[in-house]
């Protein structure tokens, strides 16, 4: 058994927001976190069977169902996408926030239809700009939460195991910082 910390380490400097980002940080949108929207994190989601898809080559289009093996995805799982983007671009910079990979809407819908509990990303969100919040809300409305800003997913890409997610017990925030650990055999 091996434990892998998928949580982005943050420094004091990471907590100092660029202009216009203060509200996001105060509401829990920093480091590894998920956008809880108007929902609560179900305590049973703390431990989830996991599969991590290795998709670093998808750079010129959305990551879609042709890039993964959907037959590995089952209800209640954590499904991660290892792109390497957080390591390549660096957390929080302009490129990281505005040019990150995207998961196609159709793939997101298929994951939600399959009853996935958590979707893990090593980038800033499943969609960009004005599509970000509506996609987070769509997922949350169906019991699926997107964990953003994971790291070290390349270590576990292509592997199965168990993911443990521990969000802070905060109320009234739209984002919940969390610690994410994966156990592989």
Number of C-alpha atoms within 10 A of each C-alpha: 6 8 13 16 18 24 23 21 12 12 9 6 7 14 13 11 15 12 7 7 12 13 11 14 17 14 17 22 21 25 25 28 28 26 24 24 20 12 13 14 18 9 10 10 19 15 17 20 20 27 23 24 22 21 19 14 10 14 13 8 10 16 24 17 15 8 14 16 9 13 6 13 19 18 13 19 24 29 24 25 24 24 25 22 22 22 15 9 16 14 23 18 11 12 12 19 16 14 15 20 25 21 18 16 16 12 18 22 14 16 23 22 14 15 18 24 25 27 23 28 28 29 29 27 26 26 21 17 10 8 12 14 16 12 19 21 19 16 26 22 15 13 18 26 28 24 29 25 25 28 27 17 27 20 14 20 17 15 17 19 18 20 27 19 23 18 18 14 10 13 10 11 17 17 25 26 24 22 18 22 17 22 18 15 9
